[in-house]
Amino acid sequence: MSSIAVTLTHAPREKPSPDNLGFGNYFTDHMFLMDYASAKGWHNARIVPYSPLPLDPASMVLHYGQEVFEGLKAYGAADGSLRLFRACDNIRRFNRSCERLGAPPIDEALFMEAILLLLRTDADWSPHKPDASLYIRPFLIATDAFLGVRSSDSYLFVIILSPVGAYYATGMSPTNILVEDEDVRAVRGGLGYAKTGANYAATIRSQERAKLKGFTQVLWLDALERRYIEEIGTSNAFFVINGTALTPPLGGSILPGITRDSCLRLLEYWGVPARETPLTIDEVISACESGRLEEAFASGTAAVISPVGSLTYKDTTVTINNGEVGPLAWRLYDTLTAMQRGAEDDIFGWVSKV
């Protein structure tokens, strides 16, 4: 018997049309909650109707940002089932983020049980439509009512679900990227490898400036020399130069993306040359101008694969692959999405049925 108590809603919400979901706009009928106290550990695991969270105005998360989150998806398969993709890796990354933020980890088995039970409770919210899925957002917040910089003694762990469509309204259309050479996202020794709100808050100003100029996203450079490529928006970056897929190495300032790792594993399996290597923006621009840069794309849970059509760095704009989706980006996208939905053999054991 599950240790999670379930209270069902008496007022189900109206479900949105699966054709007009967008991303992150709608939320299902229920959510998972669990409390932490230093004297008791994690306790009171429960699924309850979706509702606002009661928070003291002095809750430490509101003042010092002690918060961790994750993002993963449940995919509708042709047989009507829901499938998770590498959920155990998301759970492990969540706990690594907790360690970096000084917050208590969550038992992996209980974490998975909570995800599965919540998905089964709200399974009828799954869009079961190509390019749509049920997005899963676990997060943890510090709840001590205290004004002072220290680790909290109490926390709230929450999981919510959101039916979503494509992350970018343009789908797989190549994006136009502005290289950010003023603001930085993260520095080694900081929070770059953790999924925490502070990382994303630091990116908002640059993203808004880029959008005002007509760009889809920004490409981040390293914090020290402002030369080395780190990430594209909230995703990991890949550049195919002379037939080799190159991606920056993990060094503490880059998020260890699960889709990134999936791409590297697939490329190795296919025999496609791939390397994790430091790569400067000047090298990328030069490779594009000389015709050696064949394609570029970003990888992440939200968009899976997002091709890059152009890069603008200072006064230079280069077009990549004639502004078209490259063959490797298509192959990775088609393979990953087919595996996630059970349409292709799961050779790595990444997919689990709900």
C-alpha positions as CSV (number, residue, x, y, z in Angstrom):
1,M,0.0,0.0,0.0
2,S,1.3,3.5,-0.9
3,S,2.4,5.7,2.0
4,I,1.0,8.7,0.1
5,A,-2.5,9.9,1.1
6,V,-4.8,10.9,-1.8
7,T,-7.6,13.5,-1.6
8,L,-9.4,13.9,-4.9
9,T,-10.9,17.2,-6.0
10,H,-14.7,17.7,-6.0
11,A,-14.4,20.4,-8.7
12,P,-12.4,19.2,-11.7
13,R,-11.0,21.9,-14.0
14,E,-12.0,22.3,-17.6
15,K,-9.3,20.8,-19.8
16,P,-7.8,23.0,-22.5
17,S,-7.8,22.1,-26.2
18,P,-4.8,19.9,-27.0
19,D,-4.3,22.1,-30.1
20,N,-3.7,25.3,-28.2
21,L,-1.6,24.4,-25.1
22,G,1.5,26.5,-25.5
23,F,4.0,25.7,-22.7
24,G,3.4,26.1,-19.0
25,N,-0.1,27.7,-19.3
26,Y,-2.4,25.1,-17.7
27,F,-2.2,22.9,-14.7
28,T,-4.0,19.7,-13.7
29,D,-6.5,18.9,-11.0
30,H,-4.0,17.7,-8.3
31,M,-0.6,18.2,-6.9
32,F,1.8,16.3,-4.6
33,L,3.0,17.8,-1.3
34,M,5.4,16.7,1.3
35,D,6.8,18.5,4.4
36,Y,10.3,18.5,5.9
37,A,11.2,19.4,9.5
38,S,14.8,19.0,10.8
39,A,13.5,16.9,13.8
40,K,11.2,14.6,11.7
41,G,12.7,14.5,8.2
42,W,10.4,14.2,5.2
43,H,6.8,13.4,6.2
44,N,3.1,13.9,5.4
45,A,3.3,12.8,1.8
46,R,0.0,13.6,0.1
47,I,-1.8,14.3,-3.2
48,V,-4.4,17.0,-2.9
49,P,-6.4,19.3,-5.2
50,Y,-4.4,21.9,-6.9
51,S,-4.5,25.2,-5.0
52,P,-2.4,28.1,-3.9
53,L,0.3,27.4,-1.3
54,P,0.1,29.1,2.1
55,L,3.4,30.9,2.7
56,D,4.5,33.1,5.6
57,P,5.8,36.4,4.2
58,A,9.0,35.8,6.0
59,S,9.5,32.4,4.3
60,M,13.2,32.1,3.6
61,V,12.7,31.1,-0.1
62,L,11.2,34.5,-0.7
63,H,14.3,36.4,0.6
64,Y,17.3,34.1,0.0
65,G,16.3,31.9,-2.9
66,Q,16.9,28.5,-1.3
67,E,14.9,26.6,-4.0
68,V,15.5,23.6,-6.3
69,F,13.4,22.3,-9.2
70,E,13.4,19.8,-12.1
71,G,11.6,19.4,-15.4
72,L,10.6,16.2,-17.1
73,K,7.8,14.9,-19.2
74,A,5.3,12.0,-19.5
75,Y,4.7,11.1,-23.1
76,G,1.5,9.5,-24.6
77,A,2.2,6.3,-26.5
78,A,0.1,4.8,-29.3
79,D,-1.2,2.1,-27.0
80,G,-2.7,4.8,-24.7
81,S,-0.1,4.4,-22.0
82,L,2.1,7.2,-20.5
83,R,5.8,6.8,-20.6
84,L,8.6,8.5,-18.6
85,F,12.0,9.2,-20.2
86,R,15.1,8.9,-17.9
87,A,13.1,10.0,-14.8
88,C,15.6,8.4,-12.5
89,D,18.3,10.8,-13.9
90,N,16.1,13.8,-13.2
91,I,15.6,12.6,-9.6
92,R,19.3,12.2,-9.1
93,R,20.0,15.6,-10.5
94,F,17.4,17.1,-8.2
95,N,19.2,15.7,-5.2
96,R,22.6,17.0,-6.5
97,S,21.0,20.4,-6.8
98,C,19.6,20.0,-3.2
99,E,23.2,19.3,-2.0
100,R,24.5,22.4,-3.7
101,L,21.8,24.6,-2.2
102,G,22.2,23.1,1.3
103,A,18.7,21.4,1.3
104,P,17.8,17.9,2.3
105,P,17.7,15.2,-0.4
106,I,14.5,13.2,-1.1
107,D,14.4,9.4,-1.1
108,E,14.6,8.3,-4.8
109,A,12.0,5.6,-4.5
110,L,9.5,7.8,-2.7
111,F,10.2,10.6,-5.3
112,M,9.4,8.2,-8.1
113,E,6.3,6.8,-6.4
114,A,5.0,10.4,-6.0
115,I,5.5,11.1,-9.7
116,L,3.8,7.9,-10.8
117,L,0.9,8.2,-8.4
118,L,0.3,11.8,-9.4
119,L,0.4,10.9,-13.1
120,R,-2.1,8.1,-12.6
121,T,-4.4,10.4,-10.7
122,D,-4.4,13.0,-13.5
123,A,-3.8,10.7,-16.4
124,D,-6.8,12.0,-18.3
125,W,-5.0,15.4,-18.6
126,S,-2.4,13.8,-21.0
127,P,-2.8,15.4,-24.4
128,H,-1.9,12.1,-26.3
129,K,-1.0,14.1,-29.3
130,P,2.3,14.5,-31.3
131,D,4.4,17.3,-30.0
132,A,2.4,17.5,-26.8
133,S,3.1,15.9,-23.4
134,L,2.4,16.2,-19.7
135,Y,5.2,18.3,-18.2
136,I,6.2,17.4,-14.7
137,R,7.6,20.1,-12.4
138,P,9.0,19.0,-9.0
139,F,10.3,21.7,-6.8
140,L,11.5,22.3,-3.2
141,I,11.3,25.6,-1.3
142,A,12.7,26.7,2.1
143,T,9.8,27.6,4.4
144,D,11.3,28.8,7.7
145,A,9.8,32.2,8.7
146,F,13.2,33.8,9.4
147,L,15.2,36.7,8.1
148,G,18.8,35.6,8.1
149,V,21.1,33.8,5.7
150,R,21.3,30.1,6.8
151,S,19.9,26.8,5.7
152,S,16.2,26.4,6.5
153,D,15.0,23.9,9.1
154,S,11.8,23.3,7.2
155,Y,10.9,22.8,3.5
156,L,8.0,22.0,1.2
157,F,8.4,19.6,-1.7
158,V,5.8,20.0,-4.5
159,I,5.1,18.3,-7.8
160,I,2.7,19.8,-10.3
161,L,1.7,18.8,-13.8
162,S,1.1,20.8,-16.9
163,P,-0.2,19.7,-20.3
164,V,2.1,21.3,-22.9
165,G,2.7,21.7,-26.6
166,A,5.9,22.7,-28.4
167,Y,8.2,24.9,-26.3
168,Y,8.8,27.2,-29.3
169,A,5.7,28.1,-31.2
170,T,7.7,27.7,-34.4
171,G,8.4,24.1,-33.5
172,M,11.6,22.8,-35.3
173,S,12.1,26.0,-37.3
174,P,15.7,27.2,-36.8
175,T,16.1,29.9,-34.2
176,N,18.0,33.2,-34.4
177,I,20.5,33.5,-31.6
178,L,22.1,36.5,-30.1
179,V,25.5,35.9,-28.5
180,E,25.5,37.6,-25.1
181,D,28.8,39.3,-24.4
182,E,27.8,41.5,-21.4
183,D,25.8,39.5,-18.9
184,V,26.9,36.0,-17.7
185,R,24.8,33.1,-16.6
186,A,27.1,31.3,-14.2
187,V,30.7,30.8,-13.0
188,R,32.5,27.7,-11.9
189,G,32.1,27.2,-8.2
190,G,28.7,28.9,-8.4
191,L,25.2,27.4,-9.1
192,G,25.6,26.7,-12.8
193,Y,25.2,22.9,-12.6
194,A,22.2,23.1,-10.2
195,K,18.6,23.5,-11.3
196,T,17.7,26.5,-9.1
197,G,15.7,29.6,-9.8
198,A,18.8,31.9,-9.3
199,N,20.4,30.5,-12.5
200,Y,17.3,31.4,-14.5
201,A,16.7,34.8,-12.9
202,A,20.1,35.8,-14.0
203,T,19.2,35.2,-17.6
204,I,15.9,37.1,-17.9
205,R,17.3,40.5,-18.6
206,S,19.4,39.3,-21.5
207,Q,16.6,37.2,-23.0
208,E,14.2,40.2,-22.9
209,R,16.8,42.4,-24.6
210,A,17.3,39.7,-27.3
211,K,13.6,39.3,-27.9
212,L,13.2,43.1,-28.4
213,K,15.8,42.9,-31.1
214,G,14.0,40.0,-32.8
215,F,16.1,37.1,-31.6
216,T,14.7,33.8,-30.3
217,Q,17.3,33.2,-27.6
218,V,20.8,34.0,-26.3
219,L,24.0,32.1,-26.4
220,W,26.0,32.3,-23.1
221,L,29.7,32.8,-22.9
222,D,31.9,31.9,-20.0
223,A,32.1,34.4,-17.1
224,L,35.8,34.9,-17.0
225,E,37.1,35.4,-20.5
226,R,33.7,35.9,-22.3
227,R,35.0,33.7,-25.1
228,Y,34.0,30.1,-24.4
229,I,30.6,28.9,-25.3
230,E,28.5,27.5,-22.5
231,E,24.8,27.2,-23.2
232,I,22.0,28.3,-25.6
233,G,19.2,29.8,-23.5
234,T,18.2,27.1,-21.0
235,S,19.6,24.3,-23.2
236,N,23.0,22.7,-24.0
237,A,24.7,23.6,-27.2
238,F,26.0,21.4,-30.1
239,F,28.0,22.5,-33.1
240,V,28.8,20.1,-36.0
241,I,32.1,21.1,-37.5
242,N,33.7,19.0,-40.2
243,G,31.4,16.1,-39.4
244,T,32.1,16.1,-35.7
245,A,29.5,17.1,-33.1
246,L,31.1,19.3,-30.5
247,T,29.6,20.4,-27.2
248,P,31.2,22.3,-24.2
249,P,32.4,20.0,-21.4
250,L,30.7,20.0,-18.0
251,G,32.8,22.0,-15.6
252,G,30.5,23.3,-12.9
253,S,29.0,26.2,-14.8
254,I,27.0,24.2,-17.3
255,L,23.9,22.2,-16.5
256,P,24.4,18.5,-17.0
257,G,21.5,18.1,-19.4
258,I,19.8,14.7,-19.6
259,T,18.9,15.3,-23.3
260,R,22.5,16.4,-23.8
261,D,23.7,13.1,-22.4
262,S,21.1,11.2,-24.5
263,C,22.4,12.9,-27.7
264,L,26.0,12.0,-26.8
265,R,25.0,8.4,-26.1
266,L,23.1,8.1,-29.4
267,L,25.9,9.7,-31.4
268,E,28.4,7.2,-30.0
269,Y,26.0,4.3,-30.8
270,W,25.6,5.5,-34.4
271,G,29.3,5.9,-34.8
272,V,29.0,9.7,-35.4
273,P,32.1,11.5,-34.1
274,A,31.4,13.6,-31.1
275,R,33.5,15.3,-28.5
276,E,33.1,17.4,-25.3
277,T,35.6,20.2,-25.8
278,P,36.1,23.9,-25.0
279,L,34.9,25.9,-28.0
280,T,35.2,29.7,-28.4
281,I,32.7,31.9,-30.2
282,D,35.5,33.0,-32.5
283,E,36.1,29.4,-33.6
284,V,32.4,28.9,-34.3
285,I,32.1,32.1,-36.3
286,S,35.3,31.2,-38.3
287,A,34.0,27.7,-38.9
288,C,30.8,29.1,-40.2
289,E,32.4,31.7,-42.5
290,S,34.8,29.0,-43.9
291,G,31.9,26.5,-44.5
292,R,33.1,24.0,-41.9
293,L,30.2,24.6,-39.5
294,E,27.5,22.3,-40.9
295,E,24.8,22.7,-38.3
296,A,24.1,23.8,-34.8
297,F,21.4,23.0,-32.3
298,A,20.4,23.1,-28.6
299,S,19.2,20.2,-26.6
300,G,16.9,20.1,-23.6
301,T,13.8,18.6,-22.1
302,A,11.4,21.3,-23.1
303,A,12.2,21.5,-26.9
304,V,14.2,18.2,-27.2
305,I,16.2,19.5,-30.1
306,S,16.1,23.2,-31.2
307,P,18.1,23.9,-34.5
308,V,20.0,27.2,-34.8
309,G,19.6,29.1,-38.0
310,S,21.9,32.1,-37.3
311,L,24.2,33.6,-34.7
312,T,24.8,37.3,-34.2
313,Y,28.0,38.2,-32.3
314,K,28.7,41.9,-31.9
315,D,28.5,43.3,-35.5
316,T,28.7,39.9,-37.2
317,T,25.8,37.7,-38.2
318,V,26.4,34.2,-39.7
319,T,23.8,31.9,-41.2
320,I,24.1,28.2,-40.4
321,N,23.2,25.5,-43.0
322,N,21.3,28.1,-45.1
323,G,19.0,28.7,-42.1
324,E,17.6,25.1,-42.4
325,V,17.4,22.2,-40.0
326,G,20.4,20.0,-40.3
327,P,20.3,16.2,-40.8
328,L,21.8,15.4,-37.5
329,A,19.4,17.6,-35.6
330,W,16.5,15.9,-37.4
331,R,17.9,12.4,-36.7
332,L,18.3,13.1,-33.0
333,Y,14.9,14.7,-32.7
334,D,13.1,11.9,-34.6
335,T,14.9,9.2,-32.6
336,L,14.4,10.7,-29.2
337,T,10.8,11.6,-29.7
338,A,10.1,8.1,-31.1
339,M,11.8,6.4,-28.2
340,Q,9.9,8.6,-25.7
341,R,6.6,7.6,-27.2
342,G,7.4,3.9,-27.7
343,A,7.5,4.1,-31.5
344,E,11.2,3.0,-31.6
345,D,13.1,0.4,-29.6
346,D,14.4,1.6,-26.3
347,I,18.0,0.2,-26.7
348,F,19.3,2.0,-23.6
349,G,16.5,1.2,-21.2
350,W,15.6,4.8,-20.8
351,V,11.8,4.6,-21.0
352,S,9.4,3.3,-18.3
353,K,5.7,2.9,-18.5
354,V,3.5,4.7,-16.0
